[in-house]
Amino acid sequence: MNPDLGKLQPYPFEKLKALLSGVEAGNNAPISLSVGEPRHSAPDFIQTALDTHWRGIEKYPPTRGSDELREAISQWLLRRFHLNNYPVSPVDQILPVNGTREALFAIAQCLLDRGSNKQVVLAPNPFYQIYEGAIYLAGLQPTFYNLDAPRDDTAPAGRPGYWDNDDPRWAQVQLIYICNPGNPTGQVMSKDALIELIELAERHDFIIVSDECYSEIYRDENHPPPGLLEAAANRGQVSDDKTPLDHCLVFHSLSKRSNLPGLRSGFVAGGQALIEQFLLYRTYHGCSMSPPVQAASTQAWLDETHVVNNRQRYNEKYEAVLPILAPVLPVEQPAAGFYLWPDLGMDDEQFTRDMYNRYNIAVVPGSYLSRTVDGVNPGKNHTRLALVAELEDCITAATHIRDYLAEQQ
Ligand SMILES: Cc1ncc(COP(=O)(O)O)c(C=O)c1O
């Protein structure tokens, strides 16, 4: 057996199941705010595309995907992230992936060098647990940086709490995972914060893996969150022997953007040499995308109407829920994502048990999504509320949470 398997922690939802085993559920109809699984309907045109292209299953699909899909992705990236100065080539800078989860895992196996004298791989805290498992199974150890660590006012907006720019430890870094916008915080890194990180990556020769799967669920139609490629391509000063994306990889998904978590469709894009190695790895890995899924994904990346509607529905939920919770919790709508991540001012496991026992509401304890770093666990006493349930259910849940917390105060 691979001994690194022993380093994997149970997934947060397994811990949640264990926490709630033996706890009796409240009498109310169940409401789940625990799993970040979108529940708005998938666009109808996806079914049409799957039906029309179903005979594609009679052939082995190439790992690099169809020209149509890569072209649609390239055009989407160009429009969404203003890449006119440096368009991402559909030929050798984009690969389809079967959901970003597998790709965020596989990229560590592909790029990390366990024999290197640089042994540091950075990951955010709180975080999406795949990063941690990917790093362990690539033979290295994660070094976590807290997202909400105190920083000075001169730092660019949304800069996570990783080391100061002149810290010598950056020289030991092979790769950093960032989650932008963040799950569960909804925090968005500004373009300046991204540029600062790209400059560090160039100076110390490490790779930035940017998980941008929440990039399309944002609050303000006029201010979409910036992405890593956007920051890299538009910053202007790159030396002759480098291209702007040499140290950058972004991961985008249709799961949250288009309500297609079961389609298993996303892509990775970035530096040509990195994509070339990832294609080689994936050829052996054997994870090409089914042709009907590729055809449906092409249609999804070409359409924005359903994405705008989707955002509106999340915004409606925030508008309804925040005034209910505000008297008892420090909450405001995050810049992006579909979560609330409040400090409860009480034990997060106790809160979770009580929510389930009294009201049949499922939430995740914040400490299940984070680790203790330098004596601080940023998830302690927090909860993650995923506003994925129907609007009425979100309102009901918020009302119960308010009543419960008011009782505790
Ligand atoms: C931060 C983050 N990244 C990546 C994923 C994976 O998404 P998918 O594999 O559906 O593309 C998720 C899913 O919940 C997530 O929360």
The ligand as a Tripos MOL2 file, in Angstrom:
@<TRIPOS>MOLECULE
LIG
   16    16     1     0     0
SMALL
NO_CHARGES

@<TRIPOS>ATOM
      1 C1        -12.8570   25.2600   -4.3080 C.3       1 LIG1
      2 C2        -13.3010   24.1480   -5.2010 C.ar      1 LIG1
      3 N1        -12.4990   23.7850   -6.2010 N.ar      1 LIG1
      4 C3        -12.8270   22.7880   -7.0370 C.ar      1 LIG1
      5 C4        -14.0230   22.1010   -6.8790 C.ar      1 LIG1
      6 C5        -14.3020   20.9550   -7.8000 C.3       1 LIG1
      7 O1        -15.3090   21.2130   -8.7080 O.3       1 LIG1
      8 P1        -15.5600   20.2790   -9.9540 P.3       1 LIG1
      9 O2        -14.7410   19.0400   -9.8000 O.co2     1 LIG1
     10 O3        -17.0070   19.9850   -9.9230 O.co2     1 LIG1
     11 O4        -15.1230   21.0710  -11.1500 O.co2     1 LIG1
     12 C6        -14.9010   22.4440   -5.8510 C.ar      1 LIG1
     13 C7        -16.1410   21.6960   -5.6520 C.2       1 LIG1
     14 O5        -16.8710   21.8200   -4.7230 O.2       1 LIG1
     15 C8        -14.5280   23.5030   -4.9840 C.ar      1 LIG1
     16 O6        -15.3120   23.8950   -3.9800 O.3       1 LIG1
@<TRIPOS>BOND
     1     1     2 1
     2     2     3 ar
     3     2    15 ar
     4     3     4 ar
     5     4     5 ar
     6     5     6 1
     7     5    12 ar
     8     6     7 1
     9     7     8 1
    10     8     9 2
    11     8    10 1
    12     8    11 1
    13    12    13 1
    14    12    15 ar
    15    13    14 2
    16    15    16 1
@<TRIPOS>SUBSTRUCTURE
     1 LIG1         1 GROUP 0 **** ****
